[in-house]
Amino acid sequence: MLAKVLKRIRRHARIRTQVSGTAKRPRLAVFRSNSNIYAQLIDDEKRITLWAASDLKMKKSGTKTEMSKKVWEEIAKKAKELKITEVVFDRGWFAYHGRVKALAEAAREAWLKF
């Protein structure tokens, strides 16, 4: 079990060395738990979170994958207000599959550039 955790930590560290957000191009960080999904727009230069959204307070309707698309819609509203058109996608240690992929594809389909 410890080896699995260490692999996950190393993978996340490797990804974070390559991914960094700015004010013009913030980092879209995604966290997925067993029951919920969270997304944040982060400016790493100033070390602030510009906006965060999750499906915690949303009405649970549909599958978890559909809920991840709704989380993106919440982020998209604020990103348009902030005039953000490009982001750096940070999937953390999660595989680009399932809910993480659904959130990213919804972002691309809408208007966001990665």
Secondary structure as a PSIPRED ss2 file (coil, helix, strand):
# PSIPRED VFORMAT (PSIPRED V4.0)

   1 M C   1.000  0.000  0.000
   2 L H   0.000  1.000  0.000
   3 A H   0.000  1.000  0.000
   4 K H   0.000  1.000  0.000
   5 V H   0.000  1.000  0.000
   6 L H   0.000  1.000  0.000
   7 K H   0.000  1.000  0.000
   8 R H   0.000  1.000  0.000
   9 I H   0.000  1.000  0.000
  10 R H   0.000  1.000  0.000
  11 R H   0.000  1.000  0.000
  12 H H   0.000  1.000  0.000
  13 A H   0.000  1.000  0.000
  14 R H   0.000  1.000  0.000
  15 I H   0.000  1.000  0.000
  16 R H   0.000  1.000  0.000
  17 T H   0.000  1.000  0.000
  18 Q H   0.000  1.000  0.000
  19 V C   1.000  0.000  0.000
  20 S C   1.000  0.000  0.000
  21 G C   1.000  0.000  0.000
  22 T C   1.000  0.000  0.000
  23 A C   1.000  0.000  0.000
  24 K C   1.000  0.000  0.000
  25 R C   1.000  0.000  0.000
  26 P C   1.000  0.000  0.000
  27 R E   0.000  0.000  1.000
  28 L E   0.000  0.000  1.000
  29 A E   0.000  0.000  1.000
  30 V E   0.000  0.000  1.000
  31 F E   0.000  0.000  1.000
  32 R E   0.000  0.000  1.000
  33 S C   1.000  0.000  0.000
  34 N C   1.000  0.000  0.000
  35 S C   1.000  0.000  0.000
  36 N C   1.000  0.000  0.000
  37 I E   0.000  0.000  1.000
  38 Y E   0.000  0.000  1.000
  39 A E   0.000  0.000  1.000
  40 Q E   0.000  0.000  1.000
  41 L E   0.000  0.000  1.000
  42 I E   0.000  0.000  1.000
  43 D E   0.000  0.000  1.000
  44 D C   1.000  0.000  0.000
  45 E C   1.000  0.000  0.000
  46 K C   1.000  0.000  0.000
  47 R C   1.000  0.000  0.000
  48 I E   0.000  0.000  1.000
  49 T E   0.000  0.000  1.000
  50 L E   0.000  0.000  1.000
  51 W E   0.000  0.000  1.000
  52 A E   0.000  0.000  1.000
  53 A E   0.000  0.000  1.000
  54 S E   0.000  0.000  1.000
  55 D C   1.000  0.000  0.000
  56 L C   1.000  0.000  0.000
  57 K C   1.000  0.000  0.000
  58 M C   1.000  0.000  0.000
  59 K C   1.000  0.000  0.000
  60 K C   1.000  0.000  0.000
  61 S C   1.000  0.000  0.000
  62 G C   1.000  0.000  0.000
  63 T C   1.000  0.000  0.000
  64 K H   0.000  1.000  0.000
  65 T H   0.000  1.000  0.000
  66 E H   0.000  1.000  0.000
  67 M H   0.000  1.000  0.000
  68 S H   0.000  1.000  0.000
  69 K H   0.000  1.000  0.000
  70 K H   0.000  1.000  0.000
  71 V H   0.000  1.000  0.000
  72 W H   0.000  1.000  0.000
  73 E H   0.000  1.000  0.000
  74 E H   0.000  1.000  0.000
  75 I H   0.000  1.000  0.000
  76 A H   0.000  1.000  0.000
  77 K H   0.000  1.000  0.000
  78 K H   0.000  1.000  0.000
  79 A H   0.000  1.000  0.000
  80 K H   0.000  1.000  0.000
  81 E H   0.000  1.000  0.000
  82 L C   1.000  0.000  0.000
  83 K C   1.000  0.000  0.000
  84 I C   1.000  0.000  0.000
  85 T C   1.000  0.000  0.000
  86 E E   0.000  0.000  1.000
  87 V C   1.000  0.000  0.000
  88 V E   0.000  0.000  1.000
  89 F E   0.000  0.000  1.000
  90 D E   0.000  0.000  1.000
  91 R C   1.000  0.000  0.000
  92 G C   1.000  0.000  0.000
  93 W C   1.000  0.000  0.000
  94 F C   1.000  0.000  0.000
  95 A C   1.000  0.000  0.000
  96 Y C   1.000  0.000  0.000
  97 H C   1.000  0.000  0.000
  98 G C   1.000  0.000  0.000
  99 R H   0.000  1.000  0.000
 100 V H   0.000  1.000  0.000
 101 K H   0.000  1.000  0.000
 102 A H   0.000  1.000  0.000
 103 L H   0.000  1.000  0.000
 104 A H   0.000  1.000  0.000
 105 E H   0.000  1.000  0.000
 106 A H   0.000  1.000  0.000
 107 A H   0.000  1.000  0.000
 108 R H   0.000  1.000  0.000
 109 E H   0.000  1.000  0.000
 110 A H   0.000  1.000  0.000
 111 W C   1.000  0.000  0.000
 112 L C   1.000  0.000  0.000
 113 K E   0.000  0.000  1.000
 114 F C   1.000  0.000  0.000
